[in-house]
Amino acid sequence: MMEKQAKRNKAFYHLPGLFEFYELYRAFLPLFREHREYFYDWCEIGSIYGAPLDCIWGGGRVEDEDCHPRDVLALMQKYGISARLTFSNSLLREEHLSDKKCNALCGLFSENKGIQNGVIIHSDLLLNYLKEKYPELYFVSSTTKVLTDFEAFRNEVKRDDFRYVVPDFRLNKQFERMDTLTQIQKEKVEFLCNECCWFGCKDRKNCYEAVSRKNLGEFCPEHHCKAPESEQGYRFSKALRNPGFISVNDIQNVYMPMGFSNFKIEGRGLGSALVLEFLLYYMTKPEYQINVREEIYLDNMLDLF
């Protein structure tokens, strides 16, 4: 009982760029371990997620970085962090299940060595395949399902297949409904904190499907977002004003007291410098942000721009 209560007093961040920002995490994780006084004592790293280049099971974003998967796995195992493969392609067919690269990655990341790794998933076809072939992995229901209806979201949370479920960010502030979940269900909810997408967007599924087609190598017209100011791309300053944005104060003073403890930071398609800003904002005490920033910027092996 005491152990469960202690866990509820922690926020677990699920961070972007397992492969994409490998060099950033090689510099950041030693700081997080060796200078824990720089960081909020109420937060931990729950997982780091991502996918290498050219994974047809991938979804959500088309990746443009790569590194050796064994190096990635070794880094996560060194620091006791769960690694999640982002295999959230929504358009997979039976013939795609035999893909050698994606199967090899699942086989590799099934090597738990003290910490269990997972897969972020959209397709039930892929889910059933992975459950049978790689039972050592756990599964996360992807935000690419765009679960904006609360009852549909509740039904997803009830599924035993998933350890975590990421609702659409438009559900983030539906506190009265969220509070009707049981404590066990609340522990499965993983809120997407820093989405920049227009709150009124009705084209989100089409956007994700366009990415899924690209990862499958299929020809498709370029998806052009019609949201206001979409030409600006991701701006953290814009995300801060989003009605679904979850701030550090929200996490501490609203979500954690309600019994929620899992928070996802988006950013796989962004640059290392912006992801560093997320790590500073969500995890680093203000008086030590300059220390962390200097240590990262002075790492000659890291190209942040």
C-alpha positions in Angstrom: 0.0 0.0 0.0 2.8 2.4 0.9 4.6 1.6 -2.3 1.5 2.4 -4.4 1.0 5.7 -2.5 4.6 6.7 -3.2 4.2 5.9 -6.9 1.1 8.2 -7.0 3.2 11.0 -5.6 5.5 10.8 -8.7 4.9 12.1 -12.2 6.3 9.8 -14.9 7.3 11.5 -18.1 7.3 9.7 -21.4 9.8 11.5 -23.6 10.2 11.7 -27.4 13.0 10.6 -29.6 14.4 7.2 -28.5 16.4 7.0 -31.8 15.9 10.5 -33.1 17.5 12.2 -30.1 19.9 9.5 -29.0 22.8 11.9 -28.7 20.8 14.4 -26.7 19.8 11.7 -24.2 23.4 10.5 -24.0 24.3 13.9 -22.7 21.1 14.5 -20.6 20.7 11.1 -18.8 24.0 11.3 -16.9 23.0 14.8 -15.7 19.6 13.5 -14.6 21.3 10.7 -12.6 24.4 12.6 -11.2 22.8 15.9 -10.5 19.3 15.0 -9.3 19.3 18.2 -7.3 18.8 20.0 -10.6 15.5 18.4 -11.2 12.1 18.2 -9.5 12.0 15.4 -7.0 8.4 14.6 -7.9 9.2 13.5 -11.4 10.8 10.5 -13.1 11.4 9.3 -16.7 8.8 6.6 -17.3 9.9 5.8 -20.9 11.5 7.2 -24.0 9.7 6.4 -27.3 10.5 6.6 -31.0 11.3 4.6 -34.1 14.3 4.4 -36.5 14.3 5.5 -40.1 12.3 3.4 -42.6 10.0 1.4 -40.3 6.9 0.6 -42.2 5.1 -0.1 -38.9 5.9 3.5 -37.8 3.2 6.2 -37.6 2.6 9.6 -36.1 5.7 11.1 -37.6 8.1 10.2 -40.5 11.5 10.0 -38.9 14.7 11.7 -40.3 17.3 10.4 -37.8 18.9 7.1 -37.2 21.4 5.3 -35.0 22.2 1.7 -34.1 19.3 0.1 -32.2 21.7 -1.9 -29.9 23.3 1.3 -28.8 19.9 2.8 -28.0 18.9 -0.3 -26.1 22.2 -0.3 -24.1 21.7 3.3 -23.1 18.2 2.7 -21.9 19.3 -0.4 -19.9 22.2 1.5 -18.4 19.8 4.0 -16.9 16.9 1.6 -16.2 14.5 3.4 -18.6 11.7 1.6 -20.5 12.1 1.9 -24.3 9.0 2.2 -26.4 8.9 1.5 -30.2 6.4 3.8 -31.9 4.7 1.4 -34.3 1.4 3.4 -34.6 0.8 2.9 -38.3 -3.0 2.8 -38.7 -3.1 1.3 -42.2 -1.2 -2.0 -41.9 -2.3 -5.1 -43.8 -1.5 -8.8 -43.2 1.4 -8.7 -45.7 3.2 -6.0 -43.6 3.4 -8.2 -40.5 6.4 -10.1 -41.9 8.6 -7.0 -42.2 12.1 -8.1 -41.2 13.3 -4.8 -39.8 10.3 -4.2 -37.5 10.3 -7.8 -36.3 14.1 -7.6 -35.6 13.5 -4.5 -33.5 10.7 -6.2 -31.5 12.9 -9.2 -31.0 15.8 -7.0 -29.8 13.7 -4.9 -27.5 12.1 -8.0 -26.0 15.4 -8.4 -24.1 14.2 -6.7 -21.0 17.1 -7.2 -18.6 15.3 -5.8 -15.6 13.1 -3.2 -17.3 10.3 -4.1 -19.6 10.0 -2.4 -23.0 6.9 -1.6 -24.9 5.2 -0.7 -28.2 3.0 2.2 -29.0 0.3 0.8 -31.3 -2.7 1.8 -33.3 -3.6 -1.3 -35.4 -5.4 -4.2 -33.7 -4.0 -6.4 -36.5 -0.5 -5.6 -35.3 -1.5 -5.8 -31.7 -2.7 -9.4 -32.0 0.4 -10.3 -33.9 2.8 -8.8 -31.4 0.9 -10.3 -28.4 1.5 -13.8 -29.8 5.0 -13.4 -31.1 6.6 -11.0 -28.5 4.7 -11.5 -25.2 7.6 -9.9 -23.3 6.6 -6.4 -24.6 3.8 -4.2 -23.2 1.5 -2.1 -25.3 0.3 1.5 -25.3 -2.8 2.7 -27.2 -1.7 5.5 -29.4 -3.0 9.0 -29.5 -3.2 8.6 -33.3 -6.6 6.9 -32.6 -7.8 10.4 -31.9 -10.0 9.4 -29.0 -12.1 12.5 -28.5 -15.3 10.8 -27.3 -15.0 10.2 -23.6 -16.9 6.9 -23.6 -14.8 5.5 -26.4 -11.8 6.5 -24.5 -13.1 4.9 -21.3 -13.7 1.6 -23.2 -10.2 1.8 -24.5 -8.9 2.2 -20.9 -10.9 -0.9 -19.9 -9.1 -3.1 -22.5 -6.6 -5.5 -20.8 -4.4 -5.3 -23.9 -3.0 -1.9 -23.0 -0.9 -0.9 -20.0 -1.4 2.8 -21.0 -3.9 4.7 -23.2 -3.1 8.2 -24.6 -6.3 10.1 -25.2 -6.6 12.9 -27.7 -5.4 16.2 -26.1 -9.0 17.6 -26.4 -9.9 15.4 -23.5 -7.1 16.7 -21.2 -9.3 19.2 -19.3 -12.5 17.1 -18.9 -11.8 16.8 -15.2 -15.3 15.8 -14.0 -15.4 12.9 -16.5 -11.8 11.9 -15.9 -12.5 11.8 -12.2 -15.1 9.1 -12.7 -12.4 6.6 -13.7 -11.3 4.1 -11.0 -7.8 4.6 -9.6 -6.5 1.5 -11.5 -7.9 3.1 -14.7 -6.4 6.5 -13.9 -3.0 4.8 -13.6 -3.4 3.7 -17.3 -4.1 7.2 -18.6 -1.1 9.0 -20.3 -1.9 12.6 -21.1 -0.3 14.4 -24.1 0.9 17.6 -22.5 2.3 19.9 -25.1 0.3 19.5 -28.3 0.4 22.6 -30.6 -2.3 21.4 -33.0 -5.3 23.6 -33.3 -7.9 22.7 -30.6 -10.7 22.8 -33.2 -8.9 20.5 -35.7 -11.2 17.9 -37.4 -8.6 16.7 -39.8 -6.2 15.0 -37.3 -7.0 11.4 -38.4 -6.3 12.3 -42.0 -3.0 13.8 -41.0 -1.9 10.6 -39.2 -3.1 8.5 -42.1 -1.0 10.5 -44.6 2.0 9.7 -42.4 1.1 6.0 -42.3 0.9 5.9 -46.1 4.3 7.5 -46.3 5.9 5.0 -44.0 4.4 2.2 -46.1 6.0 3.7 -49.2 2.7 4.4 -50.8 2.2 7.3 -53.1 -0.2 9.9 -51.6 -0.8 13.6 -52.0 1.0 15.8 -49.4 -1.3 16.5 -46.5 -1.7 20.3 -46.1 -2.9 21.3 -42.7 -5.7 23.9 -42.9 -5.6 25.0 -39.3 -5.0 28.7 -38.5 -1.3 29.6 -38.4 -0.3 26.1 -39.4 2.4 27.5 -41.7 4.4 28.4 -38.6 4.9 24.8 -37.6 5.4 23.8 -34.0 5.9 26.7 -31.6 6.2 25.9 -27.9 4.9 29.5 -27.2 1.8 28.5 -29.1 1.4 25.2 -27.3 1.5 27.1 -24.0 -1.7 28.9 -25.1 -3.5 25.8 -26.3 -6.7 25.0 -24.2 -5.4 21.4 -23.9 -1.9 22.4 -22.7 -0.8 20.8 -19.4 1.6 22.9 -17.4 4.0 21.9 -14.7 1.6 23.6 -12.2 -1.3 21.6 -13.6 0.6 18.3 -13.2 1.5 19.1 -9.5 -1.7 20.8 -8.4 -4.5 19.2 -10.5 -3.6 15.9 -12.1 -1.4 14.3 -9.4 -3.9 15.1 -6.6 -6.6 13.5 -8.8 -4.5 10.3 -9.0 -3.0 10.7 -12.5 0.7 10.1 -12.9 1.6 9.6 -16.6 2.4 12.4 -19.0 3.6 12.3 -22.6 5.8 15.0 -24.1 5.5 15.2 -27.9 8.4 16.2 -30.1 9.8 13.4 -32.3 9.5 15.5 -35.4 11.2 18.5 -33.8 14.8 19.5 -33.3 17.0 18.6 -30.3 17.1 22.2 -29.1 13.3 22.4 -28.8 13.2 19.0 -27.0 15.8 20.3 -24.6 13.4 23.2 -23.8 10.7 20.6 -23.0 13.2 18.8 -20.6 14.0 22.1 -19.0 10.4 23.3 -18.6 8.9 20.0 -17.4 11.7 18.5 -15.4 14.3 21.1 -14.3 14.0 23.4 -11.4 14.1 27.0 -12.8 17.3 28.0 -10.8 19.2 25.1 -12.4 18.0 25.4 -16.0 21.1 27.4 -16.9 23.3 24.6 -15.5 21.6 21.9 -17.6 21.5 24.1 -20.7 25.3 24.9 -20.4 26.2 21.2 -19.9 24.2 20.2 -23.0 25.4 23.1 -25.1 29.0 22.5 -24.2 28.9 18.9 -25.3 31.0 19.0 -28.4 29.5 15.7 -29.7 26.0 17.1 -29.8 24.6 19.2 -32.7 21.5 20.9 -31.4 20.7 22.9 -34.5 
